[in-house]
Every structure is written in C-alpha cells, then in structure tokens.
Amino acid sequence: MAAVKGRRRRSNDEVLTVPMQGRVPVATREKARSVADSLGVSMAQYLTQLIANDELDEHGRPLWWQEQDPAQGELPLTG
C-alpha cells in the first residue's frame, strides 16, 4: 500500500512490527479509517495507540467489556 501524503513514516530504529488482521464490518473499518485520517496517522498507528491505551481489569480484560466472561459457562477449546 502506498504511503499517505502528509503522514509521518516510521523510522528504522522503532520497534519491530508484524501484521495483525481480523475481519470486521465495513462500517467499523470506515470508522477506524476516518479517525486515523482525522488524526493524520496510519490505521496501524491509530490501532496501536488504541490498544496500548485500553484500560484493563485485574484479569487482563478491558474495563468496557460487557459480555459474559468466557470462562464462566463456556467449555474451553481443546486441541
């Protein structure tokens, strides 16, 4: 993907990066792209900061998470 004009490029001395991928609804991707564009940063930089600033509870789960704890009521996957 070509660089977006006006966005700062990563320097070579920054932390090693790896791909991260997931399938989301089109509207979710559009919202993330819009936020990144309004900040003048890449989607990767926006998502990195979003995750880095996510406040976690004592179990390592985001404070905003409202769904049932997967450990309560669901059987763990075994391989």
N, C-alpha and C positions, 0 to 999 in steps of 0.2 A: 504494500500500500504506500502510495506517495505521501511525503510529508505535507502537513497542512501549513500554508503560509502564515507566518506570524507566531507559530508555536516554537517554544524552546526545545532544542534537541537534547537528548541525554548525552552527557559527557562519557568518555570511555572509562573513567575511574569510578563510575557509580556501580551500585550493586548488580550482580548477575541477575538477569531476568529470564523467565520461562513463560511459555504460552499458558493461558488459562482460558478455558472455554466452557460455555454452557448455553443451552437453548432457552430463550426467554420469549415472551410475546413481543410482537413487533412494537407495540406501544411502549413497552418497558425499554427496549433498545433506543427508540426515538427519544424518550425522556432522558436517558443517560447521555446520549449524543448531544442533545440540546443543552444540558447542564455543562458538559465538558466544553462545548463551543462557547457558552456564555462566560466560562472561566478562562478561556483561551488556552486550554490544556488538552492533551490527548485523552481519549477514553481510558487508556491504560493508567495514566496518571490520576485521573479522577477516581477510578475504581480502587487504585492502590490507596489513596488517601481516605476514601470512604471506608474501606475495610480496616485500615490502620487506626481510624478514629472511632470504631464501633466499640461501645462500652459493653463489657461482659460481666455476667454474674459470677458467683463463686464456683459455678460448674462449667464455666467457659462458654456459656450461651449468651447471645445478645440480649440486652435488657428489654428490647422492643418485642422479642419473640413471644407470641401469644398462643401458639399451638401446643398441644399436649406434648410432654416430654416423651420422646420415642422410647425411652427405657421403661416407661410406665404403660403397659398394656400391649406392646408390640413385641413379638419374638425377634431376637437378633438374627441377622443373616449368618449362616454358617457355610463354610466352603468345603 
